[in-house]
């Protein structure tokens, strides 16, 4: 026990110093030097990095870029022009001032688009996931638990879309419904693909079903996506991708 106390005594100052480092705010802008240097890549010695009249801490608190003198939200800013917003760069812990954080020859935006880790020079895939919120009629898609976006959906009327955790069983550019409609960009779910995610369906005569009902449960159990988002999700998802319906 005596030796244990000695070890604690010897190493305690190191822990105190490390904890103190995270609290240092040299320019008194509300962000620690560590946050400015490693997360937001702003100037730890200048409270207003982009000289727009607002402290870096105030801009971050209100979700604005501390690097852009124009009033730009982080979600709309792409400081290093790598096709990945500064907001997502921060969430993926990438360098928002460097288009290729890991130096592997591929931009951070291209790596995220293709499901790779922008911090690894190895071809490391990140886990994909889809979540569908029946109450809010929203579909969100995630890469490594980072939400990339969300879209309105139309689930089944009378709670006919079964809740639970599934995996994408199959994909088809155009599947046929037993109700007599075509279902573009089909992603099969359930135990045998008995329901799925797809674009707004259309009748053989070309009439599109449900274009004015996104956000309202109207289907026979499937989850409908609008034109555009359905193709995006279809192209992004892989067979085996988890889908959580809650």
MOJOKA-V726015 format. One record per backbone hydrogen bond with DSSP energy under -0.5 kcal/mol. CO is the residue of the C=O (numbers start at 0). NH is the residue of the N-H. If there is no record, write none. Layout:
co->{CO,CO}
nh->{NH,NH}
This chain:
co->{0,1,2,3,4,5,6,7,8,10,10,11,12,13,14,15,16,17,19,19,20,23,24,28,31,32,33,34,34,34,35,35,41,42,43,46,47,54,55,56,57,58,59,62,65,66,69,71,72,72,73,73,76,77,81,84,85,86,87,88,89,93,94,98,99,106,107,108,109,110,111,114,115,116,117,121,122,123,126,127,128,129,130,131,131,132,132,136,137,138,139,140,140,141,142,144,145,148,150,151,152,153,154,154,155,156,159,163,163,165,167,169,171,172,174,176,179,180,181,181,182,183,185,186,187,187,188,194,195,196,197,200,201,202,206,209,212,215,218,221,222,223,224,225,226,227,228,229,230,231,232,237,240,241,242,242,243,243,244}
nh->{4,5,6,7,8,9,10,11,12,13,14,15,16,17,18,19,20,21,22,23,23,32,27,56,35,36,37,38,39,40,40,41,43,45,26,55,50,58,59,60,61,63,62,73,49,68,71,64,75,76,85,86,85,80,108,88,89,90,91,93,92,95,97,107,102,110,111,112,113,115,114,125,117,119,101,123,124,116,143,241,141,243,139,133,245,136,137,152,132,150,130,147,148,128,145,146,142,140,138,225,214,223,217,218,158,159,161,165,244,242,239,187,185,184,182,179,203,176,183,201,174,198,171,196,168,169,194,188,222,186,224,208,181,205,202,212,215,217,156,223,197,153,199,229,228,231,232,233,234,235,236,240,167,129,165,244,131,245,163}
